[in-house]
Amino acid sequence: MTFSVAVAGGSGYAGGEALRLLAAHPQALIGAVTANSAAGQPLGRHHPHLAALAGREFGATTPETLAGHDVIVLALPHGKSGRIADALEQISPESILVDLGADHRLEDAGDWREYYGGEHPGTWIYGMPELPLGWPKDLTDPDRPGNPASVTPPKQRQALRGAKRIAVPGCNVTAVTLALAPGIAAGVLSPEDLVAVLANGVSGAGRGTKPHLLAAEILGAASPYAVGGSHRHIPEIIQNLRRAAAGAPPAATISFTPTLVPMSRGILATVTARPGPGFTPETFRQPWELAYGDERFVTLLPESQWPSTAHVLGANQALVQLAFDAKAGRVVLVAAIDNLVKGTAGAAIQSINLALGLPEETGLELNGVAP
């Protein structure tokens, strides 16, 4: 089967990455590609690396331009997808809508108002196929409460099959969630007193011209931002941990500090957590082994091999590693992703494939680019 796909916000980094992946997708037929200030300009002026699409022209981002496609990808700034999605519901109700922004990720309207402001646009199916959704209670080992038996947990994947409205996760959220979720689901980690420090590539801040993103400011420097609990991805991480704990964890808390570093792509998330009731030093890796052992795009590395952003460049791949720091009494987890692929556009393609009934890996690159 083939499907037609439109991309709104195609001049930005996320939209451009979606186009790069869709151009290599054997079933995708790229239709309308729209932009705001770049409308009427050739696509190659903004994405010269997309040689196969360079001669295309950006259209205006209107519901009428996007309507009628089998899939519509909304790669728009936060707060912009909700309104155009409402219009598309009316004029193109059969289309699958995929939001790369934050508008439809959160379940709690209060969280939306606190971190984004304004009216909550609503909640769509969450586009993280590998997210564990707890372990069945009757499959736990009674001698080690919370420690799973040799079965994989249920995943978010099933909810995406046949979905018509999909909210793609935030890139930082993806790295932190994939690191923590199996341990939270199995009771190996406590959801309280989590600490996450991230090294972020600059493309995650978008393509807009901002003084702190200029090369003169970024090169040779590392700079924290959104410090002190203000980052907008915090409620989404907490939401995912609730899902991983099957909806009823103790109060989850996380200190979350992202840092801009002088690389264009990539996220390296270092997370620490206190052991939970199911923790034992000898078996604590088991939930990650079970959760990700059969996953194509999330890999738990062999012990003592640590993730690097260089190893996931251009790939729809998350690398995860963990260790127990006995002296500090904390588990250390590290995850590496390409923020534009597994952190955004790759997750979108995975979700689209599931929604259309295609093999989940179709059109997605597993291997990174090195050196």
Order of alpha helices (4+ residues) and beta strands (2+ residues): beta-alpha-beta-alpha-beta-alpha-beta-alpha-beta-alpha-beta-alpha-beta-alpha-beta-alpha-beta-alpha-beta-beta-alpha-beta-beta-beta-alpha
